Amino acid sequence: MLKKTKDYFFRGIAVLLPTILTIWIFVQCYGFVQNNISASINRGIVQILIFFTDEYPFPSQEQIRSYVLSQDNSLSIDPVKLDLAVNDERYIKAVRVQLAEKYWVEGPGQIAGFLTAIVAVLFFGAFVASVVGRAIWKKIEHLLLKTPLLRNVYPYIKQTTDFFLTQNKLEFTRVATIEYPRKGLWTLVLVTGAGLSAISKNQDKEFLTVFVPSSPTPFTGYVVTVPKDEVMMLDMSIEDAIRFVMSGGVITPTQQKLYEQKKIEMQN
Protein backbone atom coordinates (compact mmCIF):
# COMPACT_ATOMS: atom_id res chain seq x y z
CA MET A 1 0.00 0.00 0.00
CA LEU A 2 2.78 2.42 0.96
CA LYS A 3 4.68 1.61 -2.24
CA LYS A 4 1.59 2.28 -4.38
CA THR A 5 0.97 5.59 -2.59
CA LYS A 6 4.58 6.58 -3.21
CA ASP A 7 4.30 5.63 -6.90
CA TYR A 8 1.07 7.61 -7.30
CA PHE A 9 2.63 10.64 -5.62
CA PHE A 10 5.72 10.71 -7.83
CA ARG A 11 3.63 10.03 -10.92
CA GLY A 12 1.47 13.02 -10.04
CA ILE A 13 4.58 15.16 -9.53
CA ALA A 14 5.96 14.02 -12.88
CA VAL A 15 2.72 15.01 -14.64
CA LEU A 16 2.08 18.31 -12.85
CA LEU A 17 5.63 19.66 -12.44
CA PRO A 18 6.28 20.53 -16.13
CA THR A 19 2.98 22.44 -16.35
CA ILE A 20 3.54 24.24 -13.04
CA LEU A 21 7.11 25.19 -13.96
CA THR A 22 6.02 26.45 -17.40
CA ILE A 23 3.29 28.64 -15.89
CA TRP A 24 5.68 29.84 -13.17
CA ILE A 25 8.32 30.89 -15.73
CA PHE A 26 5.77 32.85 -17.77
CA VAL A 27 4.35 34.50 -14.64
CA GLN A 28 7.85 35.49 -13.49
CA CYS A 29 8.68 36.93 -16.93
CA TYR A 30 5.42 38.88 -16.98
CA GLY A 31 6.03 40.15 -13.43
CA PHE A 32 9.56 41.26 -14.33
CA VAL A 33 8.38 43.18 -17.40
CA GLN A 34 5.40 44.59 -15.53
CA ASN A 35 7.39 45.82 -12.52
CA ASN A 36 10.46 47.10 -14.35
CA ILE A 37 9.13 48.33 -17.69
CA SER A 38 5.33 48.45 -17.87
CA ALA A 39 4.92 50.41 -14.63
CA SER A 40 7.10 53.25 -15.98
CA ILE A 41 5.17 53.24 -19.26
CA ASN A 42 1.86 53.38 -17.38
CA ARG A 43 3.07 56.33 -15.32
CA GLY A 44 3.94 58.05 -18.58
CA ILE A 45 0.42 57.32 -19.85
CA VAL A 46 -0.98 58.91 -16.67
CA GLN A 47 1.09 62.06 -17.17
CA ILE A 48 -0.05 62.33 -20.80
CA LEU A 49 -3.71 61.95 -19.82
CA ILE A 50 -3.39 64.54 -17.06
CA PHE A 51 -1.62 66.97 -19.39
CA PHE A 52 -4.02 66.74 -22.33
CA THR A 53 -7.31 66.38 -20.42
CA ASP A 54 -8.87 68.55 -17.74
CA GLU A 55 -11.64 66.28 -16.61
CA TYR A 56 -10.09 62.81 -16.41
CA PRO A 57 -10.10 61.64 -13.78
CA PHE A 58 -12.27 64.21 -12.06
CA PRO A 59 -11.91 63.95 -8.25
CA SER A 60 -14.68 64.79 -5.83
CA GLN A 61 -14.37 67.54 -3.23
CA GLU A 62 -14.16 64.91 -0.51
CA GLN A 63 -11.25 63.16 -2.22
CA ILE A 64 -9.36 66.44 -2.60
CA ARG A 65 -10.10 67.37 1.02
CA SER A 66 -8.81 64.00 2.28
CA TYR A 67 -5.64 64.37 0.24
CA VAL A 68 -5.02 67.94 1.47
CA LEU A 69 -5.45 66.91 5.10
CA SER A 70 -3.10 63.94 4.57
CA GLN A 71 -0.48 66.42 3.41
CA ASP A 72 -1.12 69.10 6.05
CA ASN A 73 -3.33 68.07 8.96
CA SER A 74 -3.04 71.53 10.56
CA LEU A 75 -5.51 72.87 7.96
CA SER A 76 -8.33 70.98 9.72
CA ILE A 77 -8.54 73.77 12.32
CA ASP A 78 -8.66 76.53 9.69
CA PRO A 79 -11.70 76.05 7.38
CA VAL A 80 -10.82 79.10 5.25
CA LYS A 81 -7.32 77.89 4.40
CA LEU A 82 -8.68 74.38 3.90
CA ASP A 83 -11.20 75.62 1.32
CA LEU A 84 -8.46 77.55 -0.48
CA ALA A 85 -6.26 74.43 -0.55
CA VAL A 86 -9.12 72.27 -1.86
CA ASN A 87 -9.44 74.63 -4.84
CA ASP A 88 -5.69 74.84 -5.40
CA GLU A 89 -4.73 73.48 -8.84
CA ARG A 90 -1.61 71.79 -7.44
CA TYR A 91 -3.63 69.67 -5.02
CA ILE A 92 -6.29 68.92 -7.62
CA LYS A 93 -3.63 67.73 -10.08
CA ALA A 94 -1.95 65.58 -7.41
CA VAL A 95 -5.28 63.88 -6.62
CA ARG A 96 -5.96 63.32 -10.33
CA VAL A 97 -2.56 61.67 -10.71
CA GLN A 98 -3.22 59.53 -7.65
CA LEU A 99 -6.61 58.37 -8.95
CA ALA A 100 -5.28 57.71 -12.46
CA GLU A 101 -2.37 55.65 -11.13
CA LYS A 102 -4.77 53.49 -9.13
CA TYR A 103 -6.29 52.38 -12.43
CA TRP A 104 -3.38 52.52 -14.85
CA VAL A 105 -0.49 51.46 -12.59
CA GLU A 106 -2.14 49.35 -9.90
CA GLY A 107 -5.45 48.34 -11.47
CA PRO A 108 -6.76 46.74 -14.67
CA GLY A 109 -5.16 49.40 -16.87
CA GLN A 110 -1.66 48.13 -16.09
CA ILE A 111 -1.92 45.69 -19.03
CA ALA A 112 -1.70 48.73 -21.33
CA GLY A 113 1.95 49.25 -20.39
CA PHE A 114 2.76 45.59 -21.10
CA LEU A 115 1.10 45.73 -24.53
CA THR A 116 2.73 49.08 -25.29
CA ALA A 117 6.15 47.60 -24.48
CA ILE A 118 5.54 44.68 -26.87
CA VAL A 119 4.35 46.99 -29.67
CA ALA A 120 7.32 49.32 -29.10
CA VAL A 121 9.76 46.40 -29.38
CA LEU A 122 8.08 45.28 -32.63
CA PHE A 123 8.31 48.78 -34.11
CA PHE A 124 11.93 49.11 -32.98
CA GLY A 125 12.77 45.73 -34.54
CA ALA A 126 11.16 46.81 -37.82
CA PHE A 127 13.08 50.10 -37.71
CA VAL A 128 16.43 48.42 -37.08
CA ALA A 129 15.71 45.96 -39.90
CA SER A 130 15.47 48.88 -42.37
CA VAL A 131 18.52 50.33 -44.10
CA VAL A 132 18.30 53.67 -42.30
CA GLY A 133 17.63 52.08 -38.92
CA ARG A 134 20.52 49.66 -39.32
CA ALA A 135 22.90 52.49 -40.20
CA ILE A 136 21.79 54.59 -37.22
CA TRP A 137 22.06 51.64 -34.83
CA LYS A 138 25.58 50.85 -36.06
CA LYS A 139 26.62 54.41 -35.22
CA ILE A 140 25.08 54.08 -31.76
CA GLU A 141 26.92 50.78 -31.20
CA HIS A 142 30.14 52.41 -32.41
CA LEU A 143 29.72 55.11 -29.75
CA LEU A 144 29.01 52.49 -27.08
CA LEU A 145 32.18 50.60 -27.99
CA LYS A 146 34.20 53.79 -27.58
CA THR A 147 32.67 54.75 -24.23
CA PRO A 148 34.80 53.85 -21.17
CA LEU A 149 33.33 51.09 -18.96
CA LEU A 150 30.52 50.40 -21.44
CA ARG A 151 32.98 49.03 -24.00
CA ASN A 152 34.12 46.47 -21.42
CA VAL A 153 30.58 45.19 -20.80
CA TYR A 154 28.46 45.77 -23.91
CA PRO A 155 30.27 43.39 -26.35
CA TYR A 156 29.89 40.39 -24.01
CA ILE A 157 26.22 41.09 -23.30
CA LYS A 158 25.61 41.48 -27.04
CA GLN A 159 27.30 38.16 -27.79
CA THR A 160 25.10 36.41 -25.22
CA THR A 161 21.84 37.94 -26.47
CA ASP A 162 22.78 37.36 -30.10
CA PHE A 163 23.36 33.67 -29.36
CA PHE A 164 19.82 33.23 -28.02
CA LEU A 165 17.82 35.73 -30.07
CA THR A 166 19.34 36.24 -33.51
CA GLN A 167 18.70 33.98 -36.46
CA ASN A 168 22.42 33.63 -37.20
CA LYS A 169 22.92 30.89 -34.66
CA LEU A 170 25.65 28.32 -34.49
CA GLU A 171 24.69 25.53 -36.89
CA PHE A 172 25.49 21.92 -36.11
CA THR A 173 25.72 19.44 -38.97
CA ARG A 174 25.92 16.04 -37.27
CA VAL A 175 25.90 14.37 -33.88
CA ALA A 176 29.00 12.34 -33.11
CA THR A 177 31.06 10.97 -30.26
CA ILE A 178 34.77 11.12 -29.54
CA GLU A 179 37.06 9.54 -26.97
CA TYR A 180 37.40 12.49 -24.66
CA PRO A 181 38.84 13.53 -22.20
CA ARG A 182 40.81 10.26 -22.43
CA LYS A 183 40.79 6.97 -24.27
CA GLY A 184 37.92 4.72 -23.22
CA LEU A 185 35.57 7.59 -22.28
CA TRP A 186 33.14 8.59 -25.02
CA THR A 187 31.72 12.11 -25.11
CA LEU A 188 28.75 13.29 -27.15
CA VAL A 189 29.72 16.14 -29.50
CA LEU A 190 28.10 18.27 -32.19
CA VAL A 191 30.03 18.62 -35.44
CA THR A 192 30.26 22.28 -36.51
CA GLY A 193 32.42 21.91 -39.60
CA ALA A 194 35.83 21.12 -41.00
CA GLY A 195 38.93 21.64 -38.90
CA LEU A 196 41.31 24.55 -39.22
CA SER A 197 43.20 24.38 -42.50
CA ALA A 198 46.50 25.22 -40.81
CA ILE A 199 46.22 22.14 -38.58
CA SER A 200 45.19 19.91 -41.50
CA LYS A 201 48.17 21.02 -43.60
CA ASN A 202 50.61 20.64 -40.73
CA GLN A 203 49.41 17.14 -39.80
CA ASP A 204 48.62 16.07 -43.37
CA LYS A 205 45.22 14.62 -42.41
CA GLU A 206 41.58 15.67 -42.22
CA PHE A 207 40.24 17.25 -39.02
CA LEU A 208 36.78 18.14 -37.79
CA THR A 209 35.77 20.93 -35.44
CA VAL A 210 33.31 19.73 -32.80
CA PHE A 211 31.42 21.46 -30.02
CA VAL A 212 31.44 19.66 -26.67
CA PRO A 213 28.23 20.73 -24.85
CA SER A 214 28.07 20.99 -21.07
CA SER A 215 25.36 19.36 -18.98
CA PRO A 216 22.71 20.54 -18.09
CA THR A 217 23.29 23.71 -20.16
CA PRO A 218 24.18 22.55 -23.69
CA PHE A 219 24.46 26.13 -24.98
CA THR A 220 27.75 26.38 -23.07
CA GLY A 221 30.78 24.23 -23.68
CA TYR A 222 34.03 24.29 -25.59
CA VAL A 223 35.37 23.62 -29.07
CA VAL A 224 37.79 20.80 -29.92
CA THR A 225 39.51 20.04 -33.21
CA VAL A 226 39.98 16.28 -33.67
CA PRO A 227 41.14 13.99 -36.49
CA LYS A 228 38.22 12.91 -38.66
CA ASP A 229 39.09 9.22 -38.31
CA GLU A 230 38.71 9.51 -34.53
CA VAL A 231 35.15 10.82 -34.77
CA MET A 232 32.29 8.31 -34.65
CA MET A 233 29.13 9.63 -36.32
CA LEU A 234 25.84 8.77 -34.59
CA ASP A 235 22.38 8.20 -36.01
CA MET A 236 20.86 10.82 -33.71
CA SER A 237 19.17 14.16 -34.39
CA ILE A 238 20.48 17.44 -32.97
CA GLU A 239 17.31 17.78 -30.85
CA ASP A 240 17.77 14.31 -29.33
CA ALA A 241 21.40 15.09 -28.54
CA ILE A 242 20.47 18.34 -26.78
CA ARG A 243 17.76 16.57 -24.73
CA PHE A 244 20.27 13.87 -23.81
CA VAL A 245 22.79 16.46 -22.55
CA MET A 246 20.21 18.62 -20.76
CA SER A 247 18.80 15.63 -18.88
CA GLY A 248 22.24 14.38 -17.89
CA GLY A 249 21.78 11.27 -20.03
CA VAL A 250 18.35 10.39 -18.62
CA ILE A 251 16.35 11.12 -21.78
CA THR A 252 17.62 8.90 -24.57
CA PRO A 253 16.26 8.89 -28.16
CA THR A 254 14.38 5.64 -27.42
CA GLN A 255 12.67 7.14 -24.38
CA GLN A 256 11.80 10.26 -26.36
CA LYS A 257 10.11 8.17 -29.08
CA LEU A 258 8.09 6.32 -26.43
CA TYR A 259 7.04 9.64 -24.88
CA GLU A 260 5.91 11.03 -28.26
CA GLN A 261 4.01 7.80 -28.98
CA LYS A 262 2.19 8.03 -25.63
CA LYS A 263 1.43 11.70 -26.34
CA ILE A 264 -0.17 10.79 -29.68
CA GLU A 265 -2.20 8.02 -28.05
CA MET A 266 -3.49 10.44 -25.37
CA GLN A 267 -4.54 12.96 -28.03
CA ASN A 268 -6.45 10.28 -29.90
Phi, psi and omega in degrees: 000314180296322180294319179295318178299317179297318179296317179297319182298310182291329175293320177296319177298317182297326180281316186278327188301314179301319179294314181298316180295321179298313179297319181298318180296316180293322178295318179296319178296317179296317179297321179296313180295319182295316184282328187258339183237306185298322182300319179293320178296318180295323176295325175295320177299319179299314181297322178294316179297318180294323183288320186266349178236149180254346186242001179238130339284150182260109183282153176278164179300323181292322178294319178293318180299316180297321179293316180299315181292330177290334179272326181213093184290342181293340180290347180294339180264001180229088184303325182295310179296327179294317179296322178296319181292323180298329180265004179285129183300328180296316179291321180298316180296319180298320179291321178299317178297317180298315180293319180294321180292331177298328179271311189277330183259321185253342185254205184299333182290352183295339177296337180298321179294321179296314179293322178297320179297318180296315180296319180297318178296319179297314179296320180295319177298319178294322179294315181292332179288340179282165182296313181295314181298320179296320180294317180296317182293325177297322177293320178296316178297323178298320178293320179298321181287347177259352182277129178304148182073307181297323181292343178272347184245315188304313183301323183286322176294320179297318179299318180294313181292323178297324181298320184273328193251333183278162181278343180274067183271164177296127184256128177258139183263318183216160172259135182216181176219146179226158176280100185206139008275001175209168180299136180097344176251122183257130183242134178287131180226162177244122182284125180257340179160192179288158179287173179296134183297327180297320179290318181298317180292320182292322183265351179056046176203165181278140177235156174237145174263125182235150177256125179262103183285149177267155178248133009262017181246087185292349178280355172245154181164208180211163185255137179229138174256121185230154176300141184298325182286353177259005180256126178257114180287142181244147176274072184216139179282161179300319181296318179296322180295318180294319177297319180300315181290316182297324182273003181069028179090002182285315182269107177263163178306323179296315179295323179296319178297320178295320179297315180295324178295317178296322180297318179294318179296322178292324179291329179279000000 
